[in-house]
Amino acid sequence: MAHVPSRESVTTIREDGSRRTLHPADVRGQWVRARRAVAWMLIAFFAALPWIEINGFPAVFLDVEHRRFHLLGATLGLGDVWLLFFAITGLGFSIYAVTALLGRIWCGWACPQTVYLEHLFRVVDRWIEGDHLARARLDATPWRDPRKLLRRGGRALLYLVLCWLVAHVFLAYFVSLPGLYPMVTGAPTAHPGAFVAMMATTGVLFFNFWWFREQLCLIICPYGRLQSALIDDNSVIVGYDARRGEPRGKAAPGAAAGDCVDCRRCVQVCPTGIDIRQGLQMECVACTACIDACDEIMAKVRRPVGLIRYASLNELAGGRTQLLRPRTVLYGILLLIGAVVATVSALSVEAAGFKLTRTPGAALYAANERGVSNVFRAKIQNKSESPARFRLSVADAPVPLTLPNQEAGIEVAAQAEVVVPVVVLVRAEDYKGEFDLRLALTDDSGKVRVVQKAHFIGPGAPSR
């Protein structure tokens, strides 16, 4: 007898706590075709990013070794990583806003777990082991049967190849394709760190897609539990029209029946094993498989499609869906504010890094009959992709200042930083006490100008 899902417990967990393996049935329809097209575009996009070159670097290259990050033509140094805060929070608020409007459309259409599991690995399952009934029979077949060993072994081998490929594409984001090629063609001992990382990533992916599967969505991912706070009665979800479908069953003389013929096709195709007719549930990932399955049955029994469809709870109850409401307006305002702040912050990033500090343990100043001097440590970072020569000058000071030995400038390699001593000298006749000053860092091209504030200390002045 088929298991009957319940809203009171997770379908994949038996009463004794053991795992119930799911084998969703295959389904065809407009929604599955649309999701598959989107999924393959996302997979192609993920695989193509390391190949797409912008300003001489891959579109996404997280060069951790050299502490620089290339993102769609922009290069961020380690000191600019704080800008990723806006990207991460912006993605979060975008998902919140989309969820408030369209439910878990992220899970069903764009989540990497769903994209790879449903449109790559389950395709392999059906190709090698057959439909859901054949896979269930294979589960029950003893391992001593050569057919089971052959099919499961072939499936495992193909899984390992796919996981290996996905892991290497992922590694290319951190080492680039030119850096990846010698790692792939060379001996594992030549790049032990990368080899271990590849083995570990491949193993994690294999474990996830071979065995863990929907448990990642049900147990680990917090997004499903957040949906109760993000979704309201006006959010557009995948839902069952109980007003039209109940009571279930085949029409018989003298018996009232809704459009639902209780075929359980929607349950058979569900990748998390729920019964969508029981209402909105945490386990639903809005994959639309039940929509296509139900529409197929409705067409066969010559009843209107849409018994299961995208609709809000208000609409399913006979009301109207209200898209503009306090929740969605608030999310929109927060997104707008975040976009403005992120834009201003990105535009304020300097093309070079410049910071003035004092040398730890060194004397705060030196004084003689010629004048008073302070020594600072200047940390200069060249964020460009070519060597540059920088010069230091006085941008603002209340008295005349001299910066000895600055005529030749400071040569800094591409994407590198140097720390050099900087002497600031005040003639004795000009010194009146401590004061604030500002030094400017400029390059020979005139495109870079970064100003830093410092404090000059001398005789009779309290130390800072």
ChimeraX attribute file (.defattr): number of C-alpha atoms within 10 A of each C-alpha:
attribute: neighborCount
match mode: 1-to-1
recipient: residues
	/A:1	3
	/A:2	6
	/A:3	10
	/A:4	11
	/A:5	16
	/A:6	12
	/A:7	15
	/A:8	7
	/A:9	11
	/A:10	19
	/A:11	21
	/A:12	19
	/A:13	13
	/A:14	12
	/A:15	11
	/A:16	6
	/A:17	8
	/A:18	9
	/A:19	13
	/A:20	14
	/A:21	16
	/A:22	19
	/A:23	21
	/A:24	21
	/A:25	19
	/A:26	17
	/A:27	20
	/A:28	11
	/A:29	15
	/A:30	13
	/A:31	16
	/A:32	21
	/A:33	13
	/A:34	11
	/A:35	20
	/A:36	17
	/A:37	13
	/A:38	15
	/A:39	23
	/A:40	15
	/A:41	12
	/A:42	18
	/A:43	17
	/A:44	11
	/A:45	12
	/A:46	16
	/A:47	18
	/A:48	15
	/A:49	17
	/A:50	23
	/A:51	17
	/A:52	14
	/A:53	15
	/A:54	14
	/A:55	12
	/A:56	10
	/A:57	19
	/A:58	22
	/A:59	20
	/A:60	25
	/A:61	24
	/A:62	21
	/A:63	16
	/A:64	11
	/A:65	8
	/A:66	11
	/A:67	14
	/A:68	20
	/A:69	22
	/A:70	20
	/A:71	15
	/A:72	16
	/A:73	16
	/A:74	13
	/A:75	20
	/A:76	22
	/A:77	21
	/A:78	11
	/A:79	12
	/A:80	15
	/A:81	12
	/A:82	12
	/A:83	15
	/A:84	12
	/A:85	11
	/A:86	17
	/A:87	14
	/A:88	11
	/A:89	13
	/A:90	18
	/A:91	13
	/A:92	13
	/A:93	17
	/A:94	16
	/A:95	20
	/A:96	25
	/A:97	22
	/A:98	21
	/A:99	23
	/A:100	25
	/A:101	25
	/A:102	22
	/A:103	27
	/A:104	28
	/A:105	20
	/A:106	19
	/A:107	20
	/A:108	21
	/A:109	22
	/A:110	17
	/A:111	16
	/A:112	15
	/A:113	17
	/A:114	21
	/A:115	21
	/A:116	19
	/A:117	19
	/A:118	21
	/A:119	18
	/A:120	18
	/A:121	19
	/A:122	17
	/A:123	15
	/A:124	18
	/A:125	21
	/A:126	17
	/A:127	11
	/A:128	16
	/A:129	21
	/A:130	16
	/A:131	15
	/A:132	18
	/A:133	13
	/A:134	12
	/A:135	19
	/A:136	15
	/A:137	11
	/A:138	19
	/A:139	13
	/A:140	9
	/A:141	13
	/A:142	11
	/A:143	12
	/A:144	8
	/A:145	10
	/A:146	10
	/A:147	13
	/A:148	18
	/A:149	15
	/A:150	13
	/A:151	16
	/A:152	18
	/A:153	12
	/A:154	15
	/A:155	19
	/A:156	16
	/A:157	12
	/A:158	16
	/A:159	22
	/A:160	18
	/A:161	13
	/A:162	17
	/A:163	23
	/A:164	19
	/A:165	15
	/A:166	20
	/A:167	20
	/A:168	21
	/A:169	19
	/A:170	17
	/A:171	21
	/A:172	24
	/A:173	23
	/A:174	18
	/A:175	19
	/A:176	20
	/A:177	18
	/A:178	11
	/A:179	12
	/A:180	18
	/A:181	12
	/A:182	12
	/A:183	19
	/A:184	13
	/A:185	8
	/A:186	11
	/A:187	11
	/A:188	13
	/A:189	10
	/A:190	11
	/A:191	13
	/A:192	12
	/A:193	10
	/A:194	18
	/A:195	16
	/A:196	12
	/A:197	14
	/A:198	20
	/A:199	14
	/A:200	13
	/A:201	19
	/A:202	22
	/A:203	15
	/A:204	15
	/A:205	20
	/A:206	20
	/A:207	15
	/A:208	16
	/A:209	20
	/A:210	17
	/A:211	11
	/A:212	15
	/A:213	20
	/A:214	22
	/A:215	17
	/A:216	13
	/A:217	21
	/A:218	19
	/A:219	12
	/A:220	10
	/A:221	11
	/A:222	11
	/A:223	18
	/A:224	20
	/A:225	15
	/A:226	13
	/A:227	17
	/A:228	12
	/A:229	10
	/A:230	21
	/A:231	22
	/A:232	18
	/A:233	17
	/A:234	22
	/A:235	25
	/A:236	26
	/A:237	26
	/A:238	27
	/A:239	27
	/A:240	26
	/A:241	22
	/A:242	19
	/A:243	13
	/A:244	15
	/A:245	18
	/A:246	16
	/A:247	17
	/A:248	16
	/A:249	16
	/A:250	14
	/A:251	14
	/A:252	8
	/A:253	5
	/A:254	6
	/A:255	9
	/A:256	12
	/A:257	16
	/A:258	16
	/A:259	23
	/A:260	25
	/A:261	19
	/A:262	15
	/A:263	13
	/A:264	17
	/A:265	19
	/A:266	26
	/A:267	22
	/A:268	23
	/A:269	25
	/A:270	25
	/A:271	22
	/A:272	23
	/A:273	25
	/A:274	25
	/A:275	25
	/A:276	23
	/A:277	20
	/A:278	13
	/A:279	15
	/A:280	16
	/A:281	18
	/A:282	16
	/A:283	22
	/A:284	25
	/A:285	26
	/A:286	22
	/A:287	22
	/A:288	26
	/A:289	27
	/A:290	29
	/A:291	27
	/A:292	24
	/A:293	24
	/A:294	26
	/A:295	21
	/A:296	17
	/A:297	18
	/A:298	18
	/A:299	11
	/A:300	9
	/A:301	11
	/A:302	10
	/A:303	13
	/A:304	11
	/A:305	16
	/A:306	17
	/A:307	23
	/A:308	24
	/A:309	20
	/A:310	20
	/A:311	23
	/A:312	26
	/A:313	23
	/A:314	16
	/A:315	18
	/A:316	21
	/A:317	13
	/A:318	11
	/A:319	11
	/A:320	14
	/A:321	17
	/A:322	14
	/A:323	16
	/A:324	10
	/A:325	11
	/A:326	9
	/A:327	16
	/A:328	19
	/A:329	13
	/A:330	12
	/A:331	18
	/A:332	17
	/A:333	11
	/A:334	16
	/A:335	19
	/A:336	13
	/A:337	12
	/A:338	17
	/A:339	15
	/A:340	12
	/A:341	13
	/A:342	18
	/A:343	13
	/A:344	11
	/A:345	13
	/A:346	14
	/A:347	9
	/A:348	9
	/A:349	13
	/A:350	13
	/A:351	16
	/A:352	21
	/A:353	21
	/A:354	21
	/A:355	18
	/A:356	21
	/A:357	15
	/A:358	16
	/A:359	13
	/A:360	8
	/A:361	6
	/A:362	9
	/A:363	10
	/A:364	18
	/A:365	17
	/A:366	14
	/A:367	15
	/A:368	9
	/A:369	8
	/A:370	11
	/A:371	15
	/A:372	22
	/A:373	23
	/A:374	19
	/A:375	19
	/A:376	22
	/A:377	16
	/A:378	21
	/A:379	15
	/A:380	21
	/A:381	23
	/A:382	24
	/A:383	22
	/A:384	16
	/A:385	13
	/A:386	11
	/A:387	14
	/A:388	20
	/A:389	15
	/A:390	24
	/A:391	16
	/A:392	20
	/A:393	16
	/A:394	16
	/A:395	14
	/A:396	15
	/A:397	13
	/A:398	11
	/A:399	12
	/A:400	12
	/A:401	18
	/A:402	14
	/A:403	16
	/A:404	10
	/A:405	9
	/A:406	14
	/A:407	10
	/A:408	9
	/A:409	15
	/A:410	15
	/A:411	16
	/A:412	18
	/A:413	16
	/A:414	14
	/A:415	20
	/A:416	18
	/A:417	17
	/A:418	14
	/A:419	13
	/A:420	13
	/A:421	14
	/A:422	19
	/A:423	15
	/A:424	18
	/A:425	22
	/A:426	21
	/A:427	17
	/A:428	14
	/A:429	10
	/A:430	13
	/A:431	18
	/A:432	14
	/A:433	13
	/A:434	15
	/A:435	15
	/A:436	12
	/A:437	17
	/A:438	15
	/A:439	21
	/A:440	18
	/A:441	21
	/A:442	19
	/A:443	19
	/A:444	11
	/A:445	9
	/A:446	8
	/A:447	8
	/A:448	15
	/A:449	17
	/A:450	17
	/A:451	18
	/A:452	14
	/A:453	14
	/A:454	15
	/A:455	15
	/A:456	23
	/A:457	20
	/A:458	21
	/A:459	15
	/A:460	9
	/A:461	12
	/A:462	9
	/A:463	12
	/A:464	7
